[in-house]
């Protein structure tokens, strides 16, 4: 099953309440993703808060064209859950 973002809501700072097509819902802190030229403008919290879910891409996007992989958002939301560690290792987010 491919993982998709079904809903996202900015909470505060760089934290987003996010829901996935597998039924899981959590809070992802996306501050670590804001590196490089595409994401630099999103360090401005007002710009960051303009996120939305693109129905075609099925992930979070911003008006400046930036987007994040659903797997990365999922990792940020659930990285401390022991039962998901093997999946995150497969995806290369942990070693």
C-alpha positions as CSV (number, residue, x, y, z in Angstrom):
1,X,0.0,0.0,0.0
2,X,1.3,3.4,-0.9
3,X,1.2,6.0,1.8
4,X,-0.8,9.2,1.2
5,X,-1.6,12.3,3.3
6,X,-5.4,12.7,3.4
7,X,-5.6,15.8,5.7
8,X,-3.2,18.3,7.2
9,X,-3.7,21.3,9.6
10,X,-1.0,23.7,10.8
11,X,-0.9,23.8,14.6
12,X,2.0,26.0,15.6
13,X,5.6,26.7,14.6
14,X,6.5,23.9,12.2
15,X,4.1,21.4,13.6
16,X,1.3,19.9,11.5
17,X,-1.6,17.6,12.5
18,X,-1.7,15.1,9.7
19,X,-3.9,12.1,8.7
20,X,-2.9,9.3,6.4
21,X,-4.8,6.8,4.2
22,X,-3.9,4.0,6.5
23,X,-6.0,5.6,9.2
24,X,-3.2,6.9,11.4
25,X,-3.3,10.4,12.6
26,X,-0.4,12.3,14.4
27,X,1.6,15.4,14.7
28,X,4.7,15.9,12.6
29,X,7.3,18.5,13.4
30,X,8.7,19.4,10.0
31,X,11.4,21.9,11.1
32,X,14.1,19.5,10.1
33,X,12.9,19.5,6.5
34,X,13.3,23.3,6.0
35,X,16.8,23.2,4.5
36,X,17.9,24.2,1.0
37,X,16.6,26.9,-1.4
38,X,13.1,25.5,-2.0
39,X,12.3,25.3,1.7
40,X,14.2,28.4,2.9
41,X,11.1,30.7,2.5
42,X,9.1,28.3,4.6
43,X,11.2,29.2,7.7
44,X,8.9,32.2,7.8
45,X,6.1,30.7,10.0
46,X,3.4,32.6,8.1
47,X,4.5,31.1,4.8
48,X,4.8,27.7,6.4
49,X,1.3,27.9,7.7
50,X,-0.1,28.2,4.2
51,X,0.4,24.4,3.7
52,X,-2.4,22.4,2.1
53,X,-2.9,18.8,0.8
54,X,-2.6,18.5,-2.9
55,X,-5.2,15.9,-4.1
56,X,-3.2,14.8,-7.1
57,X,0.2,14.5,-5.2
58,X,-1.5,13.3,-2.1
59,X,0.9,15.1,0.2
60,X,1.5,18.4,1.8
61,X,2.4,21.3,-0.6
62,X,3.0,25.0,-0.3
63,X,2.3,27.9,-2.7
64,X,6.0,28.2,-3.5
65,X,5.9,24.7,-5.1
66,X,7.6,22.9,-2.2
67,X,6.3,19.5,-1.1
68,X,7.3,16.7,1.1
69,X,7.2,12.9,0.6
70,X,4.3,11.4,2.6
71,X,6.8,8.8,4.0
72,X,8.9,11.6,5.4
73,X,5.9,13.2,7.1
74,X,4.8,9.9,8.4
75,X,8.3,9.3,9.9
76,X,8.3,12.7,11.6
77,X,4.9,12.0,13.1
78,X,5.6,8.5,14.3
79,X,9.4,8.2,14.6
80,X,9.2,7.2,18.3
81,X,6.7,4.3,17.8
82,X,8.7,1.0,18.3
83,X,6.5,-1.0,16.0
84,X,7.3,1.2,13.1
85,X,11.1,1.2,13.4
86,X,11.7,-1.6,10.9
87,X,9.6,0.3,8.3
88,X,11.6,3.5,8.9
89,X,14.8,1.5,8.6
90,X,13.6,0.1,5.2
91,X,12.8,3.7,4.1
92,X,16.3,4.8,5.1
93,X,15.2,7.3,7.8
94,X,17.1,5.4,10.5
95,X,20.1,3.1,10.4
